Structure formats: C-alpha cells, structure tokens
Amino acid sequence: MASEDVKTSESPVTKIVNLAEEAKLAREGVRAPSDAILSVCKSLVAGGVAGGVSRTAVAPLERLKILLQVQNPHNIKYNGTIQGLKYIWRTEGIRGMFKGNGTNCARIVPNSAVKFFSYEQASQGILYMYKKQTGNEDAELTPVLRLGAGACAGIIAMSATYPMDMVRGRITVQTETSPYQYRGMFHALLTVIREEGARSVYKGWLPSVIGVIPYVGLNFAVYESLKDWLVKSKSFGICQDSDLSVTTRLACGAVAGTVGQTVAYPFDVIRRRMQMVGWSHAASVVTGDGRVRAPLEYTGMVDAFRKTVRHEGFGALYKGLVPNYVKVVPSIALAFVSYEVVKDILGVDFRIPD
C-alpha cells in the first residue's frame, strides 16, 4: 500500500520533470524523440508525394524513352518523340500512354522518399564532419560536398527499390501483342524470380549505381548551388531562400535535371538492356516481332557497352535522349518544388543545409 502511495505521489513530479526536460531540449534546439520521428515521417511523405506527382506528369514520355532504349535496331517502330507518342496512342490508346505508371509510382514513391530524406541526413552528416575537419563552425556545403551527399542518397534509394525498377522496365516494354503478359508488379516480380532466379531482380544494378552517382549527385548539387548563388548574389531581388518563387525553383530544377541526365544517360540505356536479358517471352519491340533478334545476351556491364556500340554505334547509348530531355525538365523540377511545398504544408521544420 505504501509503495502504491509513493508511485502516486511521484507520478506528478515525474511528469513535471519530463515536461521541464522537453522544454529545455526545445530551447536548446533539440527535439523530443516523438517530434523527431514525426518530422522524419513528414519528410518521407513529402519525398514520396514529390516522386509520385513528378513521374505521373511525364508517364507517356517515360514509357517512350524505355521503348526507344530497348527496341530491336533491325525492326524500328519508334523513330522519335512525336512519332513514337502518336504510334503508342494509335495502337494502344490512353492506357498505353500510361502503361507501367502504376508500377513506376509504386517504385518511385518510396524511392523518392528515401532519396530526399537520405540527402538531408547525408548533407547534415557531411557538413558536421567538414566543420570538425576545418575547425570552422560557419562552414557551408560546397558543390563537391553536395555532390557527395546526393551520390550517397542515390545509391541508398536505388538499391532499396531496384527490384521494382527492374520489373517496371519489363511491364513498360510489353505490348498488347506480347507472347506473355505480366499482370502487375507483384506478378511480374514473382514470375521473374520463379523463372530466372532471385538474383535476376538485380540485373543491371551495377550500371544503375554507377549512373545514379553523377545523376542524383549532380541533381542535388546543381539545384542547391543555383539556389545558393541566387540568394548570395541577390539576383532578381532575392535575399533569402524564402524569396525564391515557384518559377525560380522550377528553373533551377530543370537545369539540374538536364545536367545530371546528360552525364548519366548511357548507364541508363545499358541498365534497361541488361534488365531484358533472360526474358524468354520478351516483347516484340525487343525481339523484332520474332523475325530478327538483337544481341541480348550480356556477360556484364562492360560486355553490354561493347556489344551495343559495336552493333549499333556510339549513338545507341543515347537512344531516347530527346524524349528524356522533354521528360526530365518538368519531372525533376516538379519533384524539387513539390517536395519543398509539401514540407511547408506539413510544417517540417528542418531544411537541406546551406
């Protein structure tokens, strides 16, 4: 009975102590664990929304890009952006324009969430180490450090969601006349594992990781550096980050996406081609309607590069680049802006460090 009285009498005291401790942490700029977890969840949601919005907006161009990357060079169906989009509309209708987008969003939402969150955490960690190394507490992230943080974020996000990207590529390529139809992401994933082995869901992972380092790294580095330059130079009357308009952020994102994609694009082509290896019921766009087969057997990334260049020329490494440019400008721009807007709406109180 006495022990119960002690517990009862201690309860209000403990509560007051806890509240005082939380207030102290708040004054010192340290969030309570529950607040930190909520902030992480909000950041992940913002990143996921950004990925879903940006990819759905450019889904037809994304599908055309993949079709151009893997189509049989001896049986050309897609000759360019306008012709390709018209052909898809004429043969498959509106559903064909957005084929694979559901799977793409199922992949890109967690990918984007992990990527944006990983970049913020990597940026903070790298900046902390940089300050310790230089002894300058006022040090800021340089473009090279931002590139490193972006590369870390890209590798983490790509590796975490790669199996979904692999099956998304196959679903996107298949047509209504394909000998075999994947009914959806999970059906495709299980079918690939059953017929080709568990390791097959990571086909093309190496060129993907190598390509994502300059792609994601340059995206973040260029975007953040452009914003930083605009603020520091006080261009267009911009004196702080909050003065940046949506249009200005879109422009910064467009430049960042174009630079990153140009550097990394050949690795994206090779990744797609390696993902098609082992698909016995490959879509007609890859096999040439069964009349002529392109060399789809690769022993690795270097072999894929060599065979692609030897059989189709160096330009084959940039197949689909034009629709990709048309796609990447609004896609990357929308992703960055959507992320920051959703964070503001949700009240996420930490930002990518300057």
C-alpha positions in Angstrom: 0.0 0.0 0.0 2.8 2.3 0.9 4.6 1.6 -2.3 1.4 2.5 -4.2 1.2 5.8 -2.4 4.8 6.5 -3.3 4.2 5.8 -7.0 1.1 8.0 -6.9 2.9 10.9 -5.3 5.9 10.5 -7.7 3.8 10.5 -10.8 3.1 14.3 -10.9 6.7 15.0 -10.0 7.9 12.8 -12.8 5.6 14.4 -15.2 6.8 17.9 -14.3 10.4 16.8 -14.6 9.7 15.3 -18.1 7.9 18.4 -19.2 10.8 20.6 -17.9 13.3 18.4 -19.7 11.4 18.6 -23.0 11.2 22.4 -22.6 14.9 22.6 -22.0 15.6 20.4 -25.1 13.3 22.7 -27.2 15.1 25.8 -26.0 18.4 24.2 -27.0 17.1 23.3 -30.4 16.9 19.5 -29.7 13.6 17.9 -30.5 12.0 15.3 -28.2 12.1 11.7 -29.8 8.4 11.8 -30.7 8.8 15.1 -32.5 11.9 13.8 -34.3 10.0 10.7 -35.5 7.1 12.8 -36.7 9.4 15.1 -38.6 11.1 12.1 -40.3 7.7 10.7 -41.3 6.6 14.1 -42.7 9.9 14.4 -44.7 9.4 10.9 -46.1 5.8 11.7 -47.1 6.9 14.9 -48.8 9.5 13.0 -50.8 7.0 10.3 -51.7 4.4 12.8 -52.9 7.1 14.7 -54.9 8.1 11.4 -56.7 4.5 10.4 -57.5 3.5 13.8 -58.8 6.6 14.3 -61.0 6.5 10.8 -62.6 2.8 10.7 -63.3 3.0 14.1 -65.1 5.5 12.7 -67.6 4.5 9.0 -67.7 4.0 8.8 -71.5 7.4 10.2 -72.2 8.9 7.9 -69.6 7.4 4.9 -71.4 8.5 6.1 -74.8 12.1 6.6 -73.6 12.3 3.0 -72.4 10.8 1.7 -75.6 13.4 3.6 -77.6 16.2 2.3 -75.4 15.5 -1.4 -75.9 13.8 -1.7 -79.3 15.4 -4.0 -81.9 17.6 -2.0 -84.3 16.5 -4.2 -87.2 12.8 -3.5 -86.7 12.3 0.1 -85.8 8.9 1.1 -84.6 9.7 4.3 -82.8 11.6 6.9 -84.8 11.3 10.0 -82.5 9.3 11.7 -79.8 6.2 12.9 -81.7 6.1 9.8 -84.0 6.5 7.5 -81.0 3.8 9.1 -78.9 1.4 9.0 -81.9 2.2 5.3 -82.6 1.5 4.4 -78.9 -1.8 6.4 -78.9 -2.9 4.8 -82.2 -2.0 1.2 -81.3 -2.7 1.1 -77.5 -4.8 4.2 -76.7 -4.7 6.2 -73.5 -3.9 3.1 -71.4 -0.8 2.5 -73.5 0.4 6.1 -72.8 0.4 5.3 -69.0 1.3 1.6 -69.1 3.7 0.8 -66.3 3.0 4.1 -64.4 1.3 2.3 -61.5 4.3 0.1 -61.1 6.6 3.2 -61.6 4.8 5.1 -58.9 4.9 2.1 -56.6 8.7 2.2 -57.1 9.3 5.9 -57.3 7.2 6.9 -54.2 9.4 5.0 -51.7 12.5 5.7 -53.9 11.9 9.4 -53.8 11.0 9.4 -50.1 14.2 7.6 -49.2 16.3 9.7 -51.7 15.2 13.1 -50.4 15.4 12.0 -46.7 18.8 10.4 -47.2 20.1 13.5 -48.9 19.1 15.7 -46.0 20.7 13.3 -43.5 23.9 12.8 -45.6 24.2 16.6 -46.0 23.9 17.2 -42.3 26.4 14.4 -41.6 28.9 15.6 -44.2 28.6 19.2 -43.1 29.2 18.2 -39.5 32.4 16.3 -40.4 33.5 19.2 -42.7 33.2 21.7 -39.8 35.1 19.4 -37.5 37.9 18.9 -40.1 38.3 22.5 -41.0 37.6 23.9 -37.5 35.3 26.4 -39.0 31.8 26.3 -37.4 30.5 28.7 -40.0 31.5 26.4 -42.9 28.9 25.7 -45.6 28.4 22.9 -48.0 30.4 23.3 -51.2 29.1 21.9 -54.6 31.5 19.0 -54.3 30.2 18.1 -50.8 26.6 18.4 -52.1 27.6 16.1 -55.0 28.8 13.5 -52.4 25.6 13.8 -50.4 23.5 13.4 -53.5 25.5 10.3 -54.6 25.0 8.7 -51.2 21.3 9.4 -51.3 21.0 8.0 -54.9 22.8 4.8 -54.1 20.7 4.1 -51.0 17.4 4.8 -52.8 18.3 2.9 -55.9 19.5 -0.2 -54.0 16.4 -0.2 -51.8 13.9 -0.2 -54.6 15.8 -1.8 -57.5 13.7 -5.0 -57.9 10.6 -2.8 -58.5 12.5 -0.8 -61.1 13.6 -4.0 -62.9 10.1 -5.4 -63.2 8.7 -1.9 -64.1 11.0 -1.9 -67.1 9.6 -5.2 -68.3 6.0 -4.2 -67.8 6.6 -0.9 -69.6 8.1 -2.7 -72.7 5.5 -5.3 -73.1 2.8 -4.6 -75.7 -0.7 -6.0 -76.3 0.8 -8.5 -78.8 3.5 -9.7 -76.4 3.6 -13.5 -76.1 3.3 -13.3 -72.4 1.8 -10.6 -70.2 2.8 -9.6 -66.7 -0.4 -8.8 -64.9 1.2 -6.4 -62.4 4.2 -5.6 -60.4 3.9 -8.4 -57.9 3.0 -11.0 -60.5 6.0 -9.8 -62.6 8.3 -10.0 -59.6 7.2 -13.5 -58.6 7.4 -14.7 -62.3 10.9 -13.3 -62.8 12.1 -14.9 -59.5 10.5 -18.3 -60.4 11.7 -18.5 -64.0 15.1 -16.7 -63.8 16.2 -16.9 -60.1 16.2 -14.5 -57.2 19.4 -12.8 -58.3 17.8 -11.8 -61.6 15.8 -9.0 -60.0 19.1 -7.1 -59.6 20.1 -7.4 -63.3 21.6 -4.1 -64.3 22.2 -3.0 -60.7 25.9 -2.1 -61.2 25.4 0.4 -64.2 22.4 1.7 -62.3 24.5 2.5 -59.2 27.4 3.9 -61.3 24.9 6.0 -63.3 23.0 7.2 -60.2 26.1 8.7 -58.6 26.5 11.6 -61.2 22.8 11.7 -61.9 21.3 12.2 -58.4 24.6 13.8 -57.2 24.5 16.5 -59.9 20.7 17.0 -59.5 21.1 18.0 -55.8 24.4 19.7 -56.2 23.3 21.9 -59.2 19.9 22.6 -57.7 21.1 23.6 -54.3 24.1 25.5 -55.7 21.9 27.5 -58.1 19.6 28.5 -55.2 22.5 29.4 -53.0 24.1 31.5 -55.8 20.8 33.4 -56.4 20.5 34.2 -52.7 24.1 35.2 -52.2 24.3 37.3 -55.4 20.9 38.9 -54.5 19.8 38.4 -58.1 16.3 39.4 -59.0 15.9 40.9 -55.5 16.3 37.5 -53.8 17.8 37.9 -50.4 16.9 34.7 -48.7 15.7 31.2 -49.5 12.0 32.1 -48.8 12.2 34.7 -51.5 12.6 32.1 -54.2 9.4 31.8 -56.3 8.0 28.5 -57.6 9.0 29.6 -61.1 12.6 30.2 -60.0 12.7 26.8 -58.2 11.3 25.1 -61.3 14.0 26.7 -63.4 16.8 25.6 -61.0 15.3 22.1 -61.0 15.1 22.0 -64.8 18.8 22.9 -65.2 19.8 20.4 -62.5 17.9 17.6 -64.2 19.3 18.3 -67.6 22.9 18.3 -66.4 22.6 15.1 -64.4 20.7 13.2 -67.1 23.2 14.1 -69.8 26.1 12.7 -67.9 24.4 9.5 -66.6 22.2 8.6 -69.6 24.4 5.9 -71.2 24.3 3.9 -68.0 20.5 4.1 -68.0 20.4 2.6 -71.5 22.7 -0.3 -70.5 20.7 -0.9 -67.4 17.5 -1.3 -69.4 19.1 -3.6 -71.8 20.6 -5.8 -69.1 17.1 -6.0 -67.4 15.7 -7.6 -70.6 18.3 -10.4 -70.6 16.7 -13.8 -69.8 13.2 -12.8 -70.6 12.2 -15.7 -72.8 8.9 -14.1 -73.8 10.4 -10.7 -74.5 8.1 -8.1 -76.0 8.0 -7.7 -79.8 9.7 -4.3 -79.6 12.8 -6.0 -78.2 12.7 -9.2 -80.4 11.6 -7.6 -83.6 8.2 -9.4 -83.8 10.1 -12.7 -83.8 11.8 -12.0 -87.2 15.2 -10.8 -86.0 16.7 -10.9 -82.6 19.0 -8.2 -81.3 22.1 -9.4 -79.3 20.5 -9.5 -75.8 23.0 -11.8 -74.1 25.5 -9.9 -72.0 28.0 -11.3 -69.6 28.2 -8.0 -67.7 28.1 -4.2 -67.9 31.3 -3.9 -69.9 30.1 -6.5 -72.4 26.8 -4.7 -72.7 28.5 -1.5 -73.5 30.8 -3.2 -76.0 28.1 -5.1 -77.9 25.8 -2.1 -78.0 28.4 0.2 -79.5 29.7 -2.5 -81.9 26.3 -3.5 -83.3 24.5 -0.1 -83.2 27.2 2.6 -82.9 28.0 5.0 -80.1 24.8 6.9 -80.7 22.8 3.9 -79.4 24.0 4.8 -75.9 21.8 8.0 -76.2 18.7 6.3 -77.7 15.6 8.0 -76.2 17.6 11.0 -75.0 15.3 13.6 -76.7 12.0 12.4 -75.1 14.0 12.0 -71.9 15.1 15.7 -72.0 11.4 16.7 -72.6 10.5 14.5 -69.7 13.3 15.3 -67.3 13.0 19.0 -67.3 9.4 19.1 -65.8 10.0 15.9 -63.9 13.0 16.9 -61.8 11.7 20.5 -61.5 8.3 19.3 -60.2 9.9 16.8 -57.8 12.0 19.5 -56.1 9.2 22.1 -55.9 6.6 19.5 -54.8 9.0 18.3 -52.1 9.5 21.8 -50.7 5.9 22.8 -51.0 4.6 19.6 -49.2 7.2 20.1 -46.5 6.0 23.6 -45.9 2.3 22.4 -45.8 3.2 19.6 -43.3 5.3 22.0 -41.2 8.6 20.2 -41.5 11.0 22.5 -39.7 14.4 21.4 -41.0 15.7 22.0 -44.5 18.6 20.9 -46.6 21.6 22.7 -45.1 23.1 25.6 -47.0 
